[in-house]
């Protein structure tokens, strides 16, 4: 895909953020240890407490140092929201933040979807050929939504695939049930919109800029409930604006098809949808995974198209909100 200018190293930009996270581990309630492989493991919610600020900083690392993540009072039914903005949305969100690399190990059994800048060093996904991007850096960092540490053998393999030595590999672990996990997942509203735009065949090089906001979900001790809440925060409480070039009609069509409401599975808490498909994630309509409210601005004409809506009642139900 043609680029207007050379893209930076997402691992290089993330490296000082990772160093600061490790340095501030104690006040952020994180645990840092060196694995037998030599890799650095950051626990943000397995045995360590972690927290909201840790999740915010991890989200910025996941964006490859190209994005800013902030909190603000939301008003209405839910009190807080999390907002992400990046001046390079395609690289930050799809080239870095997206959880696209399948990481497996058989003995001991381990599986995770690799997220973060390190993906761009290995470039195992077809997406990187389409983007025309592969990072080169001596340091690699990943964010995994897991509740246990990766095996040392897998860490060595990851480092090898990334072309770095294990002592230059950092893996940040953010369980979905944790505060940090809830934050860094909810910070994916813009990424989710870009991924759906890509699946709808909208040219990525025409997405110039973007912002995304989602409700800040409370964690839940049960994994399915926690996963449901982080999804609902975006599906029913997410707002995204994309700024695109090209024909105005194509911007309008993108706005029509992008919101989660365009899916047949829209309308009930994600945990219930997941249960209805007997836990088979891949049976869920992929069109569901998008923010609830979308605005697409056609830069060439100056017109904007807004479609979709929020469902505050469904969010309250999903988040187990009581007004008593």
C-alpha positions as CSV (number, residue, x, y, z in Angstrom):
1,X,0.0,0.0,0.0
2,X,1.5,3.4,-1.0
3,X,2.6,5.7,1.9
4,X,2.9,9.4,1.9
5,X,6.1,9.3,3.9
6,X,8.3,6.6,5.6
7,X,6.7,5.0,8.6
8,X,8.7,5.1,11.9
9,X,9.8,2.2,14.0
10,X,6.9,1.3,16.4
11,X,9.2,-0.8,18.6
12,X,11.7,2.1,18.7
13,X,9.1,4.6,19.7
14,X,7.6,2.2,22.3
15,X,11.0,1.3,23.9
16,X,11.2,4.4,26.2
17,X,7.6,3.8,27.2
18,X,8.4,0.3,28.2
19,X,11.5,1.4,30.1
20,X,9.4,3.9,32.0
21,X,6.8,1.3,32.8
22,X,9.4,-1.1,34.2
23,X,11.1,1.7,36.1
24,X,7.7,2.7,37.7
25,X,6.6,-0.8,38.3
26,X,6.3,-0.4,42.1
27,X,4.0,2.7,42.1
28,X,2.0,1.2,39.3
29,X,1.5,-2.0,41.3
30,X,3.2,-4.2,38.6
31,X,5.6,-7.1,39.0
32,X,8.7,-7.4,36.8
33,X,10.8,-10.5,36.5
34,X,13.4,-11.9,34.2
35,X,12.4,-15.3,32.6
36,X,14.9,-18.1,32.3
37,X,14.9,-17.3,28.6
38,X,16.2,-13.8,29.3
39,X,13.0,-12.1,28.4
40,X,11.4,-9.5,30.7
41,X,7.9,-10.4,31.9
42,X,5.6,-7.6,33.3
43,X,2.7,-8.8,35.3
44,X,-0.1,-6.3,35.2
45,X,-2.9,-8.3,36.9
46,X,-2.1,-12.0,37.4
47,X,-0.4,-11.9,40.8
48,X,0.3,-8.2,40.7
49,X,-2.6,-5.8,41.3
50,X,-1.9,-3.4,38.4
51,X,-4.5,-0.7,37.9
52,X,-6.1,1.9,35.7
53,X,-3.0,4.0,35.1
54,X,-0.9,0.9,34.3
55,X,-3.6,0.0,31.7
56,X,-3.5,3.4,30.2
57,X,0.3,3.3,29.8
58,X,0.2,-0.2,28.4
59,X,-2.4,0.9,25.9
60,X,0.0,3.6,24.6
61,X,2.8,1.0,24.4
62,X,0.5,-1.2,22.4
63,X,-0.1,1.6,20.0
64,X,3.6,1.6,19.2
65,X,4.2,5.0,20.9
66,X,2.1,6.7,18.2
67,X,-1.1,7.3,20.2
68,X,-2.4,9.1,23.3
69,X,-4.9,7.5,25.7
70,X,-6.8,9.6,28.2
71,X,-9.8,9.4,30.6
72,X,-12.7,11.8,30.9
73,X,-16.0,12.1,32.7
74,X,-18.6,10.7,30.4
75,X,-21.9,11.9,31.9
76,X,-25.1,10.0,31.4
77,X,-25.5,6.4,32.5
78,X,-21.8,5.5,32.8
79,X,-19.3,7.9,34.6
80,X,-16.0,7.4,32.7
81,X,-14.8,7.0,29.2
82,X,-11.4,6.2,27.6
83,X,-10.3,8.0,24.5
84,X,-7.6,7.2,22.0
85,X,-6.1,9.4,19.3
86,X,-3.2,8.7,17.0
87,X,-1.9,10.8,14.1
88,X,-1.0,7.5,12.3
89,X,-4.1,5.3,12.8
90,X,-3.3,2.6,10.4
91,X,0.2,1.9,11.6
92,X,-0.6,2.4,15.3
93,X,-3.8,0.4,15.4
94,X,-3.4,-2.3,12.7
95,X,0.4,-2.4,12.5
96,X,0.9,-2.5,16.2
97,X,-2.2,-2.6,18.5
98,X,-4.2,-5.3,16.8
99,X,-4.0,-8.8,18.3
100,X,-3.2,-10.6,15.2
101,X,-0.3,-13.1,15.8
102,X,-1.3,-16.5,17.0
103,X,1.2,-17.7,19.6
104,X,1.0,-21.4,20.6
105,X,3.0,-23.9,22.6
106,X,2.1,-27.5,23.2
107,X,4.0,-28.5,26.3
108,X,3.2,-26.8,28.6
109,X,0.0,-25.8,26.7
110,X,-0.2,-22.1,26.0
111,X,-2.1,-19.9,23.6
112,X,-2.4,-16.2,23.1
113,X,-3.0,-13.7,20.4
114,X,0.0,-11.5,20.2
115,X,-0.6,-7.7,20.3
116,X,1.7,-4.8,20.2
117,X,4.7,-3.5,18.3
118,X,6.6,-6.8,18.3
119,X,4.3,-8.2,15.6
120,X,5.8,-5.9,13.1
121,X,9.2,-7.3,13.6
122,X,8.2,-10.9,12.8
123,X,5.6,-9.8,10.2
124,X,3.9,-13.2,10.2
125,X,0.5,-11.8,9.2
126,X,-0.5,-11.1,5.6
127,X,-1.5,-7.6,6.7
128,X,2.1,-6.5,6.8
129,X,2.6,-7.3,3.1
130,X,-0.5,-5.2,2.3
131,X,0.8,-2.3,4.5
132,X,4.2,-2.6,3.0
133,X,5.8,-2.3,6.4
134,X,8.2,-4.4,8.5
135,X,9.9,-2.9,11.5
136,X,13.6,-3.2,12.2
137,X,14.6,-2.7,15.9
138,X,16.8,-4.4,18.5
139,X,13.9,-4.3,21.0
140,X,10.5,-6.1,20.8
141,X,7.5,-5.7,23.1
142,X,4.2,-7.6,23.2
143,X,1.0,-7.2,25.1
144,X,-0.9,-10.5,25.9
145,X,-4.3,-10.9,27.4
146,X,-3.4,-14.0,29.5
147,X,-3.6,-15.2,33.1
148,X,-0.3,-17.1,33.1
149,X,3.3,-16.5,31.8
150,X,4.4,-17.8,28.4
151,X,6.8,-20.8,28.5
152,X,10.4,-20.0,28.1
153,X,10.7,-22.0,24.9
154,X,7.9,-19.9,23.3
155,X,9.6,-16.7,24.4
156,X,12.8,-17.8,22.7
157,X,10.9,-18.6,19.6
158,X,9.2,-15.3,19.6
159,X,12.5,-13.5,20.0
160,X,14.0,-15.5,17.1
161,X,11.1,-14.7,14.9
162,X,11.4,-11.0,15.7
163,X,15.2,-11.1,15.1
164,X,16.1,-9.9,18.6
165,X,17.9,-11.6,21.5
166,X,15.6,-12.8,24.3
167,X,17.0,-10.2,26.7
168,X,15.6,-7.6,24.4
169,X,12.1,-9.0,24.4
170,X,9.5,-7.7,26.8
171,X,6.1,-9.3,27.3
172,X,3.4,-7.4,29.2
173,X,0.6,-9.6,30.6
174,X,-2.9,-8.1,31.1
175,X,-5.6,-10.6,32.1
176,X,-9.0,-9.6,30.9
177,X,-10.4,-9.8,34.4
178,X,-7.9,-7.2,35.7
179,X,-8.2,-3.4,35.9
180,X,-5.2,-2.9,33.5
181,X,-6.7,-5.5,31.1
182,X,-10.1,-3.8,31.0
183,X,-8.4,-0.5,30.2
184,X,-6.1,-1.6,27.5
185,X,-8.9,-3.6,25.8
186,X,-11.4,-0.7,25.9
187,X,-8.6,1.5,24.4
188,X,-9.1,-0.4,21.2
189,X,-12.2,1.4,19.9
190,X,-10.3,3.0,17.0
191,X,-8.5,-0.2,16.2
192,X,-11.8,-2.1,16.1
193,X,-13.2,0.4,13.6
194,X,-10.1,0.3,11.4
195,X,-10.1,-3.5,11.4
196,X,-13.8,-3.6,10.3
197,X,-13.1,-0.9,7.6
198,X,-10.3,-3.1,6.3
199,X,-12.6,-6.2,6.3
200,X,-15.1,-4.0,4.3
201,X,-12.4,-3.4,1.7
202,X,-12.2,0.3,2.4
203,X,-8.7,1.4,1.2
204,X,-6.5,1.9,4.3
205,X,-4.4,4.5,2.7
206,X,-7.4,6.8,2.5
207,X,-7.9,6.8,6.3
208,X,-6.0,9.9,7.3
209,X,-6.8,10.4,10.9
210,X,-9.2,9.2,13.6
211,X,-10.3,9.2,17.3
212,X,-12.1,6.7,19.3
213,X,-13.9,6.6,22.7
214,X,-15.4,3.8,24.7
215,X,-17.0,3.4,28.1
216,X,-14.5,2.4,30.7
217,X,-15.7,-1.0,31.8
218,X,-15.5,-2.4,35.3
219,X,-13.6,-5.7,35.5
220,X,-15.4,-9.0,36.5
221,X,-13.9,-12.0,38.3
222,X,-15.4,-14.4,35.7
223,X,-13.5,-14.4,32.4
224,X,-16.6,-14.6,30.1
225,X,-18.3,-11.8,32.0
226,X,-15.1,-9.7,31.8
227,X,-14.7,-10.4,28.1
228,X,-18.3,-9.5,27.6
229,X,-17.9,-6.1,29.3
230,X,-14.8,-5.1,27.4
231,X,-16.6,-5.9,24.1
232,X,-19.8,-4.1,25.2
233,X,-17.8,-1.0,26.1
234,X,-17.1,-0.6,22.4
235,X,-20.0,-2.3,20.7
236,X,-22.7,-0.3,22.7
237,X,-20.7,2.5,24.3
238,X,-18.0,3.3,21.7
239,X,-17.7,6.3,19.4
240,X,-15.3,6.7,16.5
241,X,-14.7,9.4,14.0
242,X,-12.6,8.7,10.9
243,X,-11.3,11.3,8.5
244,X,-11.0,9.9,4.9
245,X,-10.1,11.0,1.5
246,X,-11.8,10.0,-1.8
247,X,-15.4,10.2,-3.1
248,X,-18.0,11.4,-0.6
249,X,-20.3,8.6,-1.5
250,X,-17.8,6.0,-0.4
251,X,-17.4,7.8,3.0
252,X,-21.2,7.7,3.4
253,X,-21.3,4.0,2.5
254,X,-18.5,3.3,5.1
255,X,-20.6,5.2,7.7
256,X,-23.6,3.0,6.9
257,X,-21.8,-0.3,7.3
258,X,-19.3,0.4,10.0
259,X,-21.4,0.6,13.3
260,X,-22.0,-2.5,15.3
261,X,-25.7,-2.1,14.7
262,X,-25.2,-3.3,11.2
263,X,-24.7,-6.8,12.5
264,X,-27.3,-9.5,12.9
265,X,-25.9,-10.2,16.4
266,X,-26.4,-6.7,17.7
267,X,-28.7,-6.1,20.6
268,X,-27.7,-8.2,23.6
269,X,-24.7,-8.3,26.0
270,X,-21.7,-9.9,24.3
271,X,-21.4,-12.6,27.0
272,X,-24.9,-13.8,26.1
273,X,-24.1,-13.8,22.4
274,X,-20.9,-15.8,23.2
275,X,-22.9,-18.3,25.2
276,X,-25.5,-18.6,22.5
277,X,-22.8,-19.8,20.1
278,X,-21.5,-22.2,22.7
279,X,-18.3,-20.3,23.2
280,X,-17.3,-20.5,19.5
281,X,-16.0,-17.0,19.0
282,X,-15.7,-17.5,15.2
283,X,-19.4,-18.2,14.8
284,X,-20.3,-14.7,15.9
285,X,-21.0,-12.3,13.0
286,X,-17.7,-10.4,12.4
287,X,-19.7,-7.3,11.5
288,X,-20.6,-7.0,15.2
289,X,-17.1,-6.0,16.2
290,X,-17.2,-2.2,15.8
291,X,-18.1,0.9,17.8
292,X,-21.8,1.6,18.3
293,X,-21.7,5.2,17.0
294,X,-19.6,6.2,14.0
295,X,-18.9,9.5,12.1
296,X,-17.0,9.5,8.8
297,X,-15.8,12.8,7.5
298,X,-15.1,13.1,3.8
299,X,-12.1,15.4,3.7
300,X,-12.5,16.2,0.0
301,X,-16.0,17.6,0.3
302,X,-16.1,18.5,4.0
303,X,-19.3,16.6,4.7
304,X,-19.6,14.1,7.6
305,X,-21.9,11.1,8.0
306,X,-23.0,9.8,11.4
307,X,-24.6,6.5,11.9
308,X,-25.3,4.1,14.8
309,X,-26.1,4.7,18.4
310,X,-25.2,4.0,22.0
311,X,-27.3,1.6,24.2
312,X,-26.9,2.9,27.7
313,X,-29.5,0.4,29.1
314,X,-27.6,-2.5,27.7
315,X,-24.3,-1.2,29.1
316,X,-25.8,-0.8,32.5
317,X,-27.0,-4.4,32.3
318,X,-23.7,-5.7,31.1
319,X,-21.7,-3.7,33.7
320,X,-24.0,-4.8,36.6
321,X,-24.8,-1.1,37.4
322,X,-27.0,-0.5,40.3
323,X,-28.5,2.9,41.0
324,X,-29.8,2.0,44.5
